[in-house]
Amino acid sequence: MSSTATAKNAGSGPVLDWAAGHGPVTGALSATTGAFAVATTGAATAMPPGWALAVGAAGALGHTVVGLRVRNAGRTLATRAASWLIGAGWTTWAMTHGPLTWAALGSLATVGVGIGAAARSAALYEEAREEEAIAAEHRQIAAELSAERRAIAAEWVDRIQRVCSITVRVLGVEMWETGTGFSIDAELPPGGATYAKIASESARLSADARLPHGCTATASPGVHQGRVIIDVTTVNVLEEERTYPTDYSPLSVMSGIPWGYRTNAENILAYLREQCALVVGPTGSGKTNMVHAILAGFARAEDVLTWVIDLNAGSAGLPWVLPALNGQIQTEDGKPVRPGVDWLAGTFDEAMLMLETAVRVAKQRKMGYQDLLARANTDLLPISSRIPQIMLVIDEGAEILASPDRQMRKMAEKILEVIRIARAMGLRTVLTALGATGSVLGNLMIRREAKVRVALTGGETEGMDLSKMFPGTRGLRVDQAPYKGAGFMAPPNRRPPCSRRGGSCPTRSGTSSPPPPTATPRWTTCP
């Protein structure tokens, strides 16, 4: 007989779980059959009837003690004790007068039905009692949270009035699930007050609230211009060192690539389908480690091909190429794996070849996928694992754009051409730089296209002009992120367009404008 047939025959009968506990029916059957067996055996062997009564009394006492320890209800304790005593009493009577009479069998059946009904009633009572206890606990927690939120609301209304000379009305207080702070949704008073007034007083509000170093109170737009969201961080997560997440599940450029985590301990996702990125950081700030975290996210994305240009002998991409090329890592069936970086250029000539290829790919896609674009009713190429997005990571690429060297200017022209013509066709760039200076951010193309910006400070103040990196944002200070690998990022949550025809999705606060930059520490190691 085949194994399949055996499995079918084995699975044709009822499935019994012998490890399961007794319910009202099986418990009553077990009690009555056990009592009948003991009574029959005792009558046949002339066992003293008092032994059965003593065993029943011991069982009733034991179950009562155990029930008291687990805090069962009095009804449950009485039901279990009565079941033992009634069963023991019937066994004693049956051993004396004979268990095989119609009177003995009928009374045993009655005892079984009574035990089952009582057990079912006790079980329902215990379930209702447990549900009520859980509900009471939830009501107590809700009352405590409500009281805590009311206290927070009153405290911050007074604080904003004292520091900003604005009287707001708090509409809600949301405690962060990570336990690192809370958000206040407040309504601004009539008369032209804006959230910018509160945002400009971030440092004074943080000092007045006696927040720990590294914690801030930042204001951002609410659902309309008369509302404000105030995010208050109470735990400084920047001083913690965290390893790269061990979850290597597949990602997509459309769903966001993790680049770090916020001051509220939530992951930050970078949306790069249409945006380029700029990462700046002086030597020793953790920029190289940030590049490896970015490459790790791209390697996990099923619809991304990663090309890397590093004129320093390709050092940024070598850890993602050599293990696969040298056969150091393999699949479970022993086959070699593809490198995490699809193409690595470490010399000027190789970099120029890569950039020229990128330009040709963009132009070929524009001509070759017109039917696909028409069917999708869009001018943005639908990105998938079949038509992947090419992410061009250029280490110290911003310096190449600002270099006066003749060769570098030639390469800069190609980089700018890729940035200019390839957005719709799925070619985007990630540039790194040593500092947020005017020479780096002086190029209009960089400022316009690199909307995803990261400034790793590491406490370094030289060459870190945050007002140039994040124009229009107030209250950013290097001392808010003084740790190696910590810095600021904006916009952390700009999702792809909501529709194929364009438009933008609302952010958490309900507006289409990006939230202010947020401090974000490093992941200390990469896969």
N, C-alpha and C positions, 0 to 999 in steps of 0.2 A: 504494500500500500504506500502511496506517495505521501510525502510530508504534508502536502496541501490537503489531501483527503483526510489525513490523520487530524490535522488542525481543525478541519470542518466538523469531523465527528466529535472531536473533543469539545468543540464549542457549541454543539447542538443541544446539550442538556442544560439544566439550570445551573447558574453560577452561585456558589455558596461561599461566603466570606466567614471563615471560622474564627478569624481574629476580631470580628466585630462584636461590640457589646450587645447586651440584651435590651430589647424593647419591651413594651407592655405585654405583647402576645408571647414572644419567645421566653420572656422572664416568667410569665405565669405557667407556660408549659414546662419549663425547666423545674420550677418549684413543685408542681403537682406530680410530675413523673418521678422526681427525686423522692418526694414523700411516699408515693405508692411503692417504689422500689424498697425503701427502707422499711416500710410497714410490712410488706410481704416477706422480706428476708428476716425481719425480727420475729414475725409470727412463726415462721418455719423453724427458726433456731432457738425459740424461747428466750429471746433477748429481753432484759428487764425494760418495761415501758418507760420508766423514769429517765432512761438515758436519752431518749429522743427529746423529752421535755427539757432536759438540761442543755442539750445542743442548741435547741431553739432559743432558749434564754440567752445563751452565750452569743449566738448570732445577732439577736436583737440588740444586746448591749454593745457588741462590736460596731454594728452599723450606726448606732446612735452616737458613739464616740467619734467615728469617722465623719459623720454628718455634721457634728458640732465643729470639728476642725475646719471643714470646708464651708461652714456657715450656711448650711441648708436651712430652709424654713421649717418651723415646727410641724406644719402639716406633712412635709416630706419625712421628717424623723418619725412621726407617729405612724405613718403609712408603712414604712419599712419595718419598724419594730413589730407592728401588729401582724404583718405578713409572716414574719418569722414565728411569732408566738402562735398564730392560728394554724400554720403548717405543722408546727411541733405538737400542738394540741390534737390535731386530727391524726397524726401519726401515732401518738400515744393511745388514743381511743381505738384506732384501727388495729394496732398490735394486740389490744386486749380483747376486742370483740370480733376480729377477723376482717381483713381488708377486701375479701372477695365477695362481700354481700352487696345487694343492690343499694342498700342504705349507705354503705361506705363509699361505693363508687359514685352515687348521686351527690352525696355531700362533698366529695373531693372535686367533682366538676363544679359545684357551686362555689367552693373555695377558690378554684382557679379563676373563674369568671370574676369573682370579687377582687382577687389580687390584681388581675389585669386592669380592671376598671379603675381601681384605686391608684395603681402605678401610672396610668395614663393621665388621670386627674392631677396627680402630684407633679408629673413632668410638665404639663401645661402651666401649672401654677409657677413652677421654677423658671420656665421660659419667660412668662409675663413679668415675674419679679426681676429677672436679669435685665430684660429690656427696659423696665422702668428705672432700674439703677443706672443703666447707661444713659438713658434720656436725662435723668436728673444730673448726672455728671456733665453732660453736654450743656445743660441749662446753666449750671454753675460756672463752667468755663466761659460760656457766652456772656454771662453777667459780669464776670471778672474782666473779660476783654472789653466789653462795652464800657465799664467803668474806667479801664485803663485808657481807652481811646478818648473818652470824654476829658480825662485829665490831660492827655497830650494835646488835644484840641485847645483847651483853655490856656494851657501853658504857652503854646505857640502863637495864639492870638495876642496875648500880652507881649510876647517877645517881638513879634513883627511890629506891633504898635510902638514899642519902646525903641527899637533899632531903626526901623524904616519909616516911622511916622505914618503908617498905613493901617487902617482898621479893616481886617478881612473877616469873612464869615466862613468857618470851616464846614464843608459839606460831607467830608468823609476822611477817615484815617485807615490806611491799609498797612497792616503789619507784614513785612516780608517773610516769606516762607523760610528763607535761609537764616532768619533770626539775627540779621546784621543791621537792621534799621527799619524805617517805615516811610510811607509817602502820605502827604497831606494834600487833599484836594480842597482848594479854598476859592471863594468868590471875592473878587476885588470890589472895592467900594465905587460908587458912581463918582464921576468927576474927572475921568481921564487917567486914572492910575493904571499902570501896566505891570506885567510880570518883570520887566527889565529892572524896575526899581528895586524889587526884592532880590533879583539875581545879582545886581551890583553890590549888594550888602552881604554876600555869601560869607566872607571872612568874618565880619562882625557878628553875624548870626551864629556862626560856628563857635566863636569865642564866647558869646553870651550864653550859649547852651552848654558850655564847658565840655565840648566833644573831644574825644581822644585825638592825638596827633594822627593825621592821615584821614580823619573823618570830616565830612563836609555837609553843609546844608545848601543844596543847589536848587534853583528855581527854573522851571521850564514852562512853555505854554500849556494851557489847559485845552478843554474841548472847544472853547471859543476865546476871544480876546479879553473877555471879562473874567476868565478863570485862570488859575495858576496851580501847577503841581510842584510841591516842595519835597524833594527827596532828601531824607536825613539819614546819614550813615552813622551807626553807633559802634560798630566793631571794625577795626582797621585790619582788613584781610590782606592788604598789600604787603605787610611784613611777613606773611606766610610764604613758604616755598612749596610749590605744588608741582608734581610730575605731570607729564603729558597724560591725558586720559587713556586708560587701557582699552576703552571701547573703540575698536578699529572698524566699526561697521561702515558700509558704503555711504558715501555722501553725494550731493549734487550741487553744482554751482548755483542752481536755481533755489535751493533750500538754504543756502548759506554755508560758509566754511568757518569753523571755530578758530578764533585767533587769540583767545585769552579769556579772562573773566573780569566782570565788573567789580566795583567796590562793594556791591551787595551780594557777591559770590555767584552771580549768574553768568553763564557762558555768553561771550560776545560772538556774534556771527557777522561775518563780512559778506556782503552781497556784491559780487563782481561781474555779473552778467553784462552790465553796461558801463560799469565804473572801473577806472584804473585806481591804483593805490600808490601811496607814497609813505615810506617808513623811514624816519630819520632818527638818528641816535649817535652820540659821540662814542669814541672808543671806550669799551668797558661798560657800556650801558645795557648790554644784552641784545644788541641788534642782530648779531649772528645767530643767537639762539632763537630769536623771533623769526628769522628767515627759515630756520629748520622747522619751526612749528607751522609756518605757512606752507612749506613744501610737504609736510606731513598731511595737512588737510587736502592739498591738491592730489597727493598720491591716493588718498581714500576716495576721492570723487571719481565716479564712473564716467562722467562726461567731461573730463578735463585732461588735456595733454600739457605737460609742463616742459617748457624750454627755459634754460638757464644760461645767462651770460655773466661770467665772472672773469675779468681779465687778470685776476690774481691766480693764474694757473687753474682756474675752475674749482677753487677750494670749496665754494659754497655748495656745489652739486656733487662733488666726489663721493661723500658718504652715501648718497642716494643712487649711485651708479655702480661703484666697484663691488659691493657685496653680491649683486646679481650677476655682473659680468664674470666675477671670479668663481661663481658657483657656490658661494658660501650659504646662500639661502635657496631652498627649493620648496615646491609644493608637496602636499601629502603623498602624492603618487610618484615623487622623485623627479618631476619635471622642473626645469629652471623657470624662474619667475622673471617678469619684466622689470626693468629698473624703475625706481620711483620717479626719475627724471627721464623724459623721453629723448631730450637732446641737450647736450652740455657743450658750451663753447668757452674755451679758456684762452683763446688768442684773438687778435684783432681780425685776422682773415676769416676764422671760423665764425666769429660774431657777425661780420658783414654778410657772410653766406646765409646765416640764420635769419638775419633781418630781411635780406632780399627775398628769401624763401617765404617769409611771413607776408610780405607785400604781395607776392605772386599768389599765395594761397587765398588772401583776402579778395583779390581781383577775380580769381577763378571761381570762388564761391559766389560772388555777385552774379557772374554769368551762368554758372552751372546749376544754381538752385532757384532759378526764377519760377519754375513750375511749383516747387515746394512752397515758396513764399506766397504764390498766388493762392494755392489751396488752403494755406493757413491764414490767409487774409492779413498779412503782416509784412513789415519791412525789416523785422528782426529775425535772423535765421534761427529756426527752432533747434536748440541745442539738445543733443542726446548722446548716448554712448556710441551711436553710429556716426553722428556728426559732432565730435567733441569740440568744446571751446579750448583754444590754445592760450594758456597763461604764460606770458613772457616775463620771467623774473630776472631783473638786471641789477646785480649787486653794485652799489655806488653808481647807479645809472644817472642820478641827478647831477653828480659831479661831471659825468661825461657830457651832459647837456650844457653845462656852464664852462667847460674846459676851452681854453684858447688854442689848444693844440690842433694842428690841421687834420690829422687822422681822426681825432676825437670829434671834431666838428662834422666830419663826413659821417661818422657813425651816429652822431646826434641827429642829423637830418633824417636818417633812416628810422630812428626810434620815433621821432615826431611824425613821420609819415605813417608808421604803423598805428600810432595813437589816433591820428587824424582820420584815416580812411577805414579802419577795421572794426569799429565798434559794432555795427549792425551784423557783421559777418563772424562775430565771436572770437576776436583776438584782442586781448586786453593785457596791460602791463602792470607789473609791480616793481617800482623803483625804490632803491634805498639811497640814503644820503647820510653824511656825518653830522649834519646840523641843519636847523631851521633858520637859514640865513637868507638875505635878500638875493644872493647869487643863485641859490638853489630854487627859491620860489619866485624868481623874477620872470620866468618864462610863463607867458599867458596860457599856453597849452597845458602846462602842468597844473596850474591853478584851476583851470576850467575842467579838466578831465579827471584829475586825481582827487575825487571827492572823498574817497576812503583814505583818511590820513592818520598816521600813528606817529607820536613823538615820544620816544623812550628817553627819559631824562636821567634816571639814575642819580639824581641830586646835582647834576652838572648844570651850571647856569650859563657858561660861555657858549655862544652860538645856539642858544635855545630861545629864540624869540617866539613865544607861544602866540602872541597876537598876530604874527605873520602866518603862522601855521594854521591857526583857527581864528580867522577874522570875524569880528562881531561877537565874540564870546568873551565875557568878562569873568574876572575872579579866578583865573587859572594861575597857579603858582607852582614853581618847580618843587618847592618844599612839601607840596601835597603828595608827591610821589618820589620820595628820596631814595628808594631802594633800587638795586640793580635789577633791570628788567621791568621796572614799573614806569608808567607814563600815561599818556592820554591818547584817546582814539575818537574819531568822529567821521561820519555818523555811524554809530555801532549798529543801528537797525534801520537801514534803508532797503526795503524789500524790492523785488522786481515789480514792474508795472502790473496793476491789477487786471488789465485787459490787453489784448493784442494791439488795440488801437492807441494805446498810450494811457497816460494818467499815472498817479502815484497812490500807493496805499497809505492809509493813515497810520501814524506811529502810535505808541502806547498812549500818549496824551491826547490823541484824537485830532492832530493837525498834520499837515503834509510837510511841515518843516522838520529838519532833523533835530534830535535832542542835543544838548551840549556835550562836549567831549567828556569822557569818563576815565578816571584813572584805572589802569589795568596792569596787573603784574604779570610776570613771565610764567611760562611752564618751564621748569628747570631742566627737563630732559625730553628728548624726542625718541620715537621708536627707531 
